[in-house]
Amino acid sequence: MKLRRRVYVVGGAHTSYLGKFHPDFIWKKHPDFGVRENPTIEETLRDAVQRAFAATGVDPAEIDKGYVGNFVGELFVNQGHMGAMLAAADPKLAGKPLVRTEAACASGGVAVTACVDALQAGYDVALAAGVEIQTTVSAMIGADYLARASHYATEREIDRFTFPCLFARRAKAYKEAFGISREDIAHTVVKAYANGNRNPLAHMQAVKMTHEQASTPSESNPFFLDNELYREHMLISDCSQVSDGASAMILATDEGLARLGIDPSRCTELLSYGQATSPLGVPADPLRLDNSARAARIAFEDAGLSAADVQVAEVHDCFSITEIMMLEALGLAPEGRGASLAAEGHSHIDGRIPVNTGGGLMAFGHPVGATGIKQIVEVFRQMKGQAGDYQIPTPPTHGVTANMGGDDRTTVVTLQRNLA
């Protein structure tokens, strides 16, 4: 979208992203099991929102409109009506126009585009939040819940684990077409975990991953699909994390910044977004994320930029193959060469185009409704030198995010510019 009014990212924050193998996550092997419980969805959302207000210094009373991304709260925690839950995050939000957005794993990205649209329409300060709690059920039941992001009637039965199998199908086609191996793809996994190890909020902060572990099936890292055709194209380590967590951010116009008393130099500018949605069902081309490429073209054209202008990227890596293909959809790598960015060090924190510096979905975690918000906040933090141990050497001037729902069915791509 080409913006008629300038939009600024004032800042934002995340909760810790929690799940199995995180030291603070309560499960049957944790010493506090039976003594305390993991945060609820309401507590998690409130935590992220309050952190965002604290990080920006914005008074909650100044929010004109807000959106909260959430995919399947009704299934995992028996809760819908998330706009009203957002209103409970601070007493000063009561009575504000607050609404839920849902677009599968792109729910958070769509919350941001809704905020931008609201700012274009006349509001001046907006709150975007995203939350998901997904650890309340078994992996098998959770996989069935998440399969609602596919065309459930026709795609659910591809495997007990629908989405890993859908992307294993892509991985098989990609490897055969471009001659890459499991060992080539493993570099992307290792990079994600190395970044997550440096991130105190990451789900997998305490888990190390070597290239041998990421490329070799083992008891701790098995092939797990039932579908024999695609089974050998997806290891556990290739998958994003089943995480609980939330992220929140504040956006404003020029008038909004003046009202808040915030200098634009403290902010980044959200230059444009591209949003594209394709019909549910099997994508036409397993080798390309065509819908994501369409969203990227819109974002870059409307911002007057190209992929060559970008110095940092947060891309959807629900599976390792997804990051590789998303880099190609964004124009950050040639077709068939997406895996080389990690293998050759280009997408590492000290590389020419750092990608998913906090660990991405594979290591930072993937609380579905929060991911699109998290990505934009992460680019902001890199631009403002706030990323701590995973800060890239030179604060970037331009950054891109790509948040995808389903098997490339909904994508939001945003571009940010640093302001000094």
C-alpha positions as CSV (number, residue, x, y, z in Angstrom):
1,M,0.0,0.0,0.0
2,K,1.3,3.5,-0.9
3,L,0.7,5.6,2.2
4,R,-0.9,9.0,2.0
5,R,0.0,9.9,5.6
6,R,3.4,8.9,7.1
7,V,3.3,6.1,9.6
8,Y,5.9,5.7,12.3
9,V,6.8,2.6,14.4
10,V,7.1,4.1,17.9
11,G,8.3,0.9,19.4
12,G,7.1,-2.4,20.9
13,A,8.0,-5.4,23.1
14,H,7.6,-9.1,23.5
15,T,6.9,-11.5,26.3
16,S,9.3,-14.4,26.5
17,Y,8.2,-17.0,24.0
18,L,7.6,-20.2,26.0
19,G,7.2,-23.9,25.3
20,K,8.9,-27.2,25.8
21,F,12.6,-27.0,26.4
22,H,12.4,-23.4,27.6
23,P,13.7,-23.3,31.2
24,D,10.7,-21.4,32.5
25,F,8.1,-23.5,30.8
26,I,6.1,-25.6,33.2
27,W,5.7,-29.2,32.1
28,K,5.7,-32.6,33.8
29,K,9.5,-32.7,34.1
30,H,9.9,-29.2,35.5
31,P,10.6,-28.9,39.2
32,D,7.6,-26.5,39.6
33,F,5.2,-28.9,37.9
34,G,2.0,-28.9,40.1
35,V,3.2,-25.9,42.0
36,R,2.6,-23.1,39.4
37,E,1.1,-22.9,35.9
38,N,2.2,-21.2,32.7
39,P,0.7,-17.8,31.9
40,T,-2.8,-17.7,30.6
41,I,-3.7,-16.0,27.3
42,E,-5.0,-13.0,29.1
43,E,-1.9,-12.6,31.3
44,T,0.3,-13.1,28.3
45,L,-1.4,-10.4,26.2
46,R,-1.5,-8.0,29.1
47,D,2.2,-8.5,29.7
48,A,3.1,-7.7,26.1
49,V,0.9,-4.6,25.9
50,Q,2.3,-3.3,29.2
51,R,5.8,-3.9,28.1
52,A,5.1,-2.0,24.8
53,F,3.7,1.0,26.8
54,A,6.8,0.9,29.1
55,A,9.2,0.7,26.2
56,T,7.7,3.6,24.3
57,G,6.6,5.8,27.2
58,V,3.1,6.1,25.6
59,D,0.2,6.6,27.9
60,P,-2.5,3.9,27.1
61,A,-5.1,6.7,27.1
62,E,-3.6,8.0,23.9
63,I,-4.5,5.0,21.8
64,D,-7.1,5.8,19.2
65,K,-7.7,2.3,17.8
66,G,-6.2,-1.2,18.2
67,Y,-6.1,-4.6,16.7
68,V,-5.1,-8.0,18.1
69,G,-4.0,-10.9,16.0
70,N,-5.0,-14.3,17.1
71,F,-5.7,-17.5,15.0
72,V,-7.3,-20.2,17.1
73,G,-8.0,-19.0,20.6
74,E,-11.4,-20.7,20.5
75,L,-9.7,-24.1,20.1
76,F,-6.5,-23.9,22.2
77,V,-8.0,-22.0,25.2
78,N,-11.7,-21.8,24.5
79,Q,-11.6,-18.1,24.1
80,G,-12.7,-15.8,21.4
81,H,-13.7,-12.1,21.4
82,M,-10.0,-11.0,21.6
83,G,-10.7,-7.4,21.0
84,A,-12.5,-7.2,24.4
85,M,-9.6,-9.1,25.9
86,L,-7.2,-6.4,24.6
87,A,-9.4,-3.9,26.3
88,A,-8.6,-5.6,29.6
89,A,-4.9,-5.2,29.2
90,D,-5.0,-1.7,30.7
91,P,-7.8,0.2,32.4
92,K,-7.3,3.1,30.0
93,L,-8.0,0.9,27.0
94,A,-11.6,0.3,28.2
95,G,-14.1,1.8,25.7
96,K,-11.6,2.1,22.8
97,P,-12.4,0.6,19.4
98,L,-10.4,-2.7,19.6
99,V,-10.8,-5.6,17.2
100,R,-9.4,-9.0,16.5
101,T,-7.8,-10.0,13.2
102,E,-7.4,-13.5,11.9
103,A,-5.4,-14.7,8.9
104,A,-3.8,-18.0,10.2
105,C,-0.1,-17.4,10.8
106,A,-0.4,-13.9,9.2
107,S,-2.9,-12.8,11.9
108,G,-0.3,-10.5,13.5
109,G,0.7,-9.0,10.1
110,V,-2.9,-8.3,9.3
111,A,-3.3,-6.5,12.7
112,V,-0.5,-4.2,11.6
113,T,-2.0,-3.5,8.2
114,A,-5.4,-2.8,9.9
115,C,-3.6,-0.2,12.1
116,V,-1.9,1.4,9.1
117,D,-5.3,1.6,7.3
118,A,-6.8,3.2,10.4
119,L,-4.0,5.8,10.5
120,Q,-4.6,6.5,6.8
121,A,-8.3,7.0,7.6
122,G,-7.9,9.6,10.2
123,Y,-6.8,8.0,13.5
124,D,-3.4,9.1,14.8
125,V,-2.1,6.5,17.4
126,A,-2.7,2.8,17.0
127,L,-1.9,-0.3,19.0
128,A,-1.1,-3.6,17.3
129,A,-0.8,-6.8,19.4
130,G,-0.7,-10.5,18.8
131,V,-1.0,-13.5,21.0
132,E,-1.3,-17.3,20.9
133,I,-1.3,-20.0,23.6
134,Q,-0.7,-23.4,21.9
135,T,0.8,-25.7,24.6
136,T,-2.6,-26.6,26.2
137,V,-3.0,-29.8,24.1
138,S,-1.0,-32.6,22.7
139,A,1.1,-32.2,19.5
140,M,-1.4,-34.4,17.6
141,I,-4.4,-32.3,18.7
142,G,-2.5,-29.1,18.1
143,A,-1.6,-30.2,14.6
144,D,-5.3,-30.7,13.9
145,Y,-6.2,-27.3,15.2
146,L,-3.5,-25.6,13.1
147,A,-4.6,-27.6,10.0
148,R,-7.6,-25.1,9.9
149,A,-5.1,-22.8,8.1
150,S,-5.2,-25.2,5.2
151,H,-8.2,-26.2,3.1
152,Y,-9.3,-28.6,5.8
153,A,-11.8,-30.6,3.7
154,T,-9.2,-31.5,1.0
155,E,-5.8,-31.1,2.6
156,R,-6.2,-32.3,6.2
157,E,-5.7,-36.0,5.4
158,I,-2.3,-35.6,3.7
159,D,-0.8,-36.5,7.1
160,R,-1.5,-36.5,10.8
161,F,0.8,-33.4,10.9
162,T,-0.8,-31.5,8.0
163,F,1.4,-28.4,7.7
164,P,4.8,-30.2,8.1
165,C,3.7,-32.5,5.4
166,L,2.6,-29.7,3.1
167,F,6.0,-28.1,3.4
168,A,7.8,-31.4,3.1
169,R,6.0,-31.7,-0.2
170,R,7.6,-28.3,-1.2
171,A,11.0,-29.4,0.2
172,K,10.9,-32.6,-1.9
173,A,10.1,-30.7,-5.1
174,Y,12.6,-27.9,-4.3
175,K,15.5,-30.4,-3.6
176,E,14.8,-32.3,-6.8
177,A,14.5,-29.2,-9.0
178,F,17.6,-27.4,-7.7
179,G,19.8,-30.2,-6.6
180,I,20.1,-29.3,-3.0
181,S,20.4,-31.7,-0.1
182,R,19.2,-32.0,3.5
183,E,22.7,-30.9,4.5
184,D,22.4,-27.7,2.5
185,I,19.1,-26.9,4.2
186,A,20.5,-27.7,7.6
187,H,22.6,-24.5,7.5
188,T,19.4,-22.5,7.8
189,V,18.4,-24.4,10.9
190,V,21.8,-24.0,12.6
191,K,21.8,-20.3,11.9
192,A,18.4,-19.9,13.5
193,Y,19.4,-21.8,16.7
194,A,22.7,-19.9,17.0
195,N,20.7,-16.6,16.8
196,G,18.1,-17.9,19.3
197,N,20.9,-18.8,21.7
198,R,21.8,-15.1,21.9
199,N,18.2,-14.0,22.5
200,P,17.0,-14.1,26.1
201,L,13.3,-14.1,25.0
202,A,13.7,-17.0,22.6
203,H,11.8,-20.2,23.1
204,M,14.9,-22.3,22.3
205,Q,17.5,-20.1,23.9
206,A,18.9,-23.0,25.9
207,V,19.0,-25.5,23.0
208,K,22.2,-25.9,20.9
209,M,22.1,-27.2,17.4
210,T,25.0,-28.4,15.3
211,H,25.0,-29.0,11.6
212,E,25.3,-32.7,12.1
213,Q,22.3,-32.7,14.4
214,A,20.3,-30.6,12.0
215,S,21.0,-32.8,9.0
216,T,21.0,-36.3,10.5
217,P,17.9,-38.2,11.6
218,S,18.2,-39.5,15.1
219,E,16.1,-40.5,18.1
220,S,16.0,-36.9,19.3
221,N,15.6,-35.5,15.8
222,P,13.5,-38.0,13.8
223,F,11.5,-38.1,10.6
224,F,8.0,-38.0,12.0
225,L,5.6,-37.9,9.1
226,D,3.5,-40.9,8.2
227,N,3.3,-40.0,4.5
228,E,6.0,-42.2,2.9
229,L,6.3,-39.9,-0.1
230,Y,7.3,-36.9,1.9
231,R,8.6,-38.4,5.2
232,E,12.3,-38.0,4.5
233,H,12.0,-34.3,3.7
234,M,11.1,-33.1,7.2
235,L,12.9,-33.5,10.5
236,I,11.8,-32.2,13.8
237,S,14.6,-29.6,13.7
238,D,13.2,-28.2,10.4
239,C,10.0,-27.1,12.2
240,S,9.0,-23.9,14.0
241,Q,8.2,-24.1,17.6
242,V,4.8,-24.6,19.3
243,S,5.0,-21.6,21.5
244,D,3.0,-19.4,23.9
245,G,3.7,-15.7,23.7
246,A,2.6,-12.2,22.7
247,S,4.1,-9.1,21.1
248,A,2.8,-5.5,20.9
249,M,3.7,-2.3,19.2
250,I,2.5,1.3,18.8
251,L,2.2,3.2,15.5
252,A,1.5,6.8,14.9
253,T,1.2,9.5,12.3
254,D,3.0,12.9,12.4
255,E,0.1,14.3,14.3
256,G,0.1,11.4,16.6
257,L,3.8,11.9,17.4
258,A,3.2,15.6,18.1
259,R,0.5,14.6,20.5
260,L,2.7,12.1,22.2
261,G,5.6,14.5,22.4
262,I,7.9,12.0,20.6
263,D,10.6,13.1,18.1
264,P,10.5,11.1,14.9
265,S,14.2,10.3,15.3
266,R,13.2,7.9,18.1
267,C,11.1,6.0,15.6
268,T,11.3,4.1,12.3
269,E,9.0,4.8,9.4
270,L,6.8,2.1,8.0
271,L,7.1,3.0,4.3
272,S,4.6,0.6,2.8
273,Y,3.0,-2.8,3.0
274,G,2.0,-5.4,0.5
275,Q,-0.8,-7.8,1.4
276,A,-1.9,-10.6,-0.9
277,T,-4.3,-13.5,-0.4
278,S,-4.8,-16.5,-2.6
279,P,-7.6,-19.1,-2.6
280,L,-7.3,-22.0,-0.2
281,G,-6.1,-25.2,-1.7
282,V,-3.0,-26.6,-3.3
283,P,-0.6,-23.9,-4.6
284,A,-0.1,-23.9,-8.4
285,D,3.8,-24.1,-8.1
286,P,5.5,-26.0,-5.3
287,L,8.8,-24.4,-6.1
288,R,7.7,-20.8,-5.5
289,L,5.9,-18.7,-2.9
290,D,3.9,-16.9,-5.6
291,N,1.5,-15.2,-3.2
292,S,4.4,-13.9,-1.1
293,A,6.2,-12.7,-4.1
294,R,3.1,-10.7,-5.1
295,A,3.0,-9.1,-1.7
296,A,6.7,-8.3,-1.9
297,R,6.3,-6.6,-5.3
298,I,3.6,-4.4,-4.0
299,A,5.6,-3.4,-0.9
300,F,8.8,-2.6,-2.8
301,E,7.1,-0.8,-5.6
302,D,5.0,1.4,-3.3
303,A,8.0,2.3,-1.2
304,G,10.2,3.0,-4.2
305,L,12.8,0.4,-3.1
306,S,14.2,-2.8,-4.3
307,A,15.6,-5.9,-2.4
308,A,19.1,-4.5,-2.9
309,D,18.2,-1.6,-0.5
310,V,17.5,-3.9,2.4
311,Q,20.1,-4.6,5.2
312,V,18.0,-6.8,7.5
313,A,15.1,-9.2,7.1
314,E,12.6,-11.0,9.3
315,V,11.0,-13.7,7.2
316,H,8.5,-16.5,7.9
317,D,10.4,-19.7,8.6
318,C,7.6,-21.9,9.8
319,F,9.9,-24.6,8.3
320,S,13.4,-24.4,7.1
321,I,12.4,-24.7,3.5
322,T,10.0,-21.7,4.0
323,E,12.8,-19.3,4.9
324,I,14.8,-20.5,1.9
325,M,11.9,-20.0,-0.5
326,M,10.8,-16.7,1.2
327,L,14.2,-15.2,0.5
328,E,13.7,-15.9,-3.1
329,A,10.1,-14.5,-3.1
330,L,11.5,-11.3,-1.6
331,G,14.2,-11.0,-4.2
332,L,17.0,-11.4,-1.6
333,A,18.3,-14.6,-3.3
334,P,18.0,-15.9,-6.9
335,E,15.7,-18.8,-7.6
336,G,17.1,-22.0,-6.3
337,R,19.8,-20.2,-4.3
338,G,18.0,-19.4,-1.1
339,A,19.8,-22.0,0.9
340,S,23.2,-20.5,0.0
341,L,22.6,-17.4,2.1
342,A,22.9,-19.4,5.3
343,A,25.4,-21.9,4.0
344,E,27.8,-19.1,2.9
345,G,27.2,-16.9,6.0
346,H,25.4,-14.1,4.1
347,S,22.3,-14.3,6.3
348,H,24.1,-14.6,9.6
349,I,24.1,-11.7,12.1
350,D,27.5,-10.5,10.7
351,G,26.6,-11.2,7.1
352,R,25.6,-8.8,4.3
353,I,21.8,-9.4,4.8
354,P,21.1,-10.7,8.4
355,V,17.9,-12.8,8.4
356,N,15.8,-13.6,11.5
357,T,18.5,-12.3,13.9
358,G,16.6,-13.3,17.1
359,G,16.1,-16.9,15.9
360,G,13.0,-16.7,13.7
361,L,10.0,-19.0,14.1
362,M,12.3,-22.0,14.4
363,A,14.2,-20.8,17.5
364,F,12.7,-17.5,18.8
365,G,9.3,-19.3,18.6
366,H,6.0,-19.1,16.8
367,P,3.0,-18.1,18.9
368,V,1.0,-17.8,15.7
369,G,-1.0,-14.6,16.3
370,A,2.1,-12.8,17.6
371,T,4.6,-13.5,14.8
372,G,3.8,-10.7,12.4
373,I,4.0,-8.1,15.2
374,K,7.3,-9.7,16.5
375,Q,8.9,-9.4,13.1
376,I,8.3,-5.6,12.8
377,V,9.4,-5.0,16.3
378,E,12.6,-7.0,15.7
379,V,13.5,-4.8,12.7
380,F,12.8,-1.7,14.8
381,R,15.1,-3.0,17.6
382,Q,17.9,-3.7,15.1
383,M,17.5,-0.2,13.6
384,K,17.6,1.4,17.1
385,G,20.5,-0.7,18.4
386,Q,18.3,-2.4,21.0
387,A,18.9,-6.1,20.1
388,G,21.5,-6.7,22.8
389,D,23.7,-9.8,22.2
390,Y,22.2,-10.4,18.7
391,Q,22.6,-6.8,17.5
392,I,24.0,-6.7,14.0
393,P,27.2,-4.7,13.6
394,T,25.8,-1.7,11.7
395,P,22.3,-0.5,12.4
396,P,20.3,-0.9,9.1
397,T,18.8,1.8,7.1
398,H,16.1,-0.3,5.5
399,G,14.5,-3.6,6.7
400,V,11.8,-6.0,5.4
401,T,9.4,-8.4,7.1
402,A,7.4,-11.2,5.5
403,N,4.6,-12.8,7.5
404,M,2.8,-15.7,5.9
405,G,-0.5,-17.5,6.7
406,G,-1.1,-21.1,5.5
407,D,0.8,-22.6,2.6
408,D,1.4,-19.2,1.0
409,R,-2.2,-18.3,1.1
410,T,-2.0,-14.9,2.9
411,T,1.2,-12.8,3.1
412,V,2.0,-9.4,4.6
413,V,5.3,-7.8,3.6
414,T,6.4,-4.5,5.2
415,L,9.3,-2.1,4.7
416,Q,10.8,0.1,7.4
417,R,13.2,3.0,7.2
418,N,15.4,4.0,10.1
419,L,15.2,7.6,11.2
420,A,18.1,9.3,13.0
